[in-house]
Amino acid sequence: AERRQRWGRLFEELDSNKDGRVDVRELRQGLARLGGGDPDRDTQQGISPEGDADPGGGLDLEEFSRYLQEREQRLLLLFHSLDRNQDGHIDVSEIQQSFRALGISISLEQAEKILHSMDRDGTMTID
């Protein structure tokens, strides 16, 4: 229930023209305001799905909630695959291990740069 309320507040904030739908333009503007960058092609396809009844695209609150739920599930699966020791945190060694599993060797310094780019609280871990 708390998550749905949070999504509802986010939807209202992003729906700048108050038409009950969030389109790619509104998403771009909202992400820029929130410091989230520009949505990629996959995100844009999620916002304007093929066969959408609304030719202008965009998502209503229910579609938006479903979209966020799917993305959260994907991120959670990705997080757990990177959290190799299952301690609830991704650290520098796990970044290196994940790249190694892909056949890419990165230095400790490179792994630290990657982690630092995502670290928001200065712990050098991602939770």
C-alpha positions, -999 to 999 in steps of 0.1 A, spaced: 0 0 0 28 24 9 45 16 -25 13 24 -44 9 57 -25 45 66 -34 39 57 -70 7 78 -70 26 108 -57 53 103 -83 26 99 -110 10 132 -100 43 150 -99 52 137 -134 18 144 -149 25 181 -154 -4 188 -177 -28 169 -153 -44 149 -181 -42 117 -161 -14 102 -183 24 104 -182 40 105 -216 76 104 -227 79 142 -227 66 145 -191 89 116 -181 119 133 -196 111 166 -178 104 149 -145 136 128 -146 156 160 -155 140 177 -124 148 147 -102 183 143 -116 175 110 -133 187 117 -168 169 109 -200 148 77 -205 164 52 -228 147 35 -258 134 6 -237 118 30 -213 102 50 -241 87 17 -255 73 9 -221 57 44 -219 43 41 -255 35 4 -259 25 -10 -292 -12 -14 -295 -19 13 -269 -55 24 -272 -44 60 -268 -26 71 -300 -8 99 -281 9 72 -259 15 76 -223 4 57 -192 -25 62 -168 -20 56 -131 -27 19 -133 -4 13 -163 23 35 -146 20 14 -114 23 -18 -134 53 -4 -153 71 6 -121 64 -27 -104 79 -46 -134 110 -24 -134 114 -28 -96 112 -66 -100 139 -65 -127 161 -43 -106 157 -65 -76 167 -96 -96 197 -77 -110 207 -66 -76 206 -101 -62 226 -115 -91 253 -89 -84 252 -94 -46 273 -126 -48 276 -131 -10 240 -122 -4 247 -97 24 224 -71 10 252 -49 -3 272 -47 -35 308 -39 -30 339 -34 -51 349 -70 -52 314 -80 -63 316 -55 -91 349 -70 -102 335 -106 -99 304 -96 -120 326 -82 -148 349 -112 -146 319 -135 -151 312 -116 -183 348 -122 -194 359 -86 -187 388 -79 -165 387 -46 -146 411 -32 -121 402 -24 -85 404 13 -95 379 9 -123 356 -11 -100 358 17 -74 350 43 -101 319 23 -111 308 19 -75 315 55 -67 293 67 -96 263 49 -79 272 54 -42 249 79 -26 258 77 10 296 74 9 298 38 21 313 25 -11 285 -1 -12 251 -3 -29 222 -15 -9 
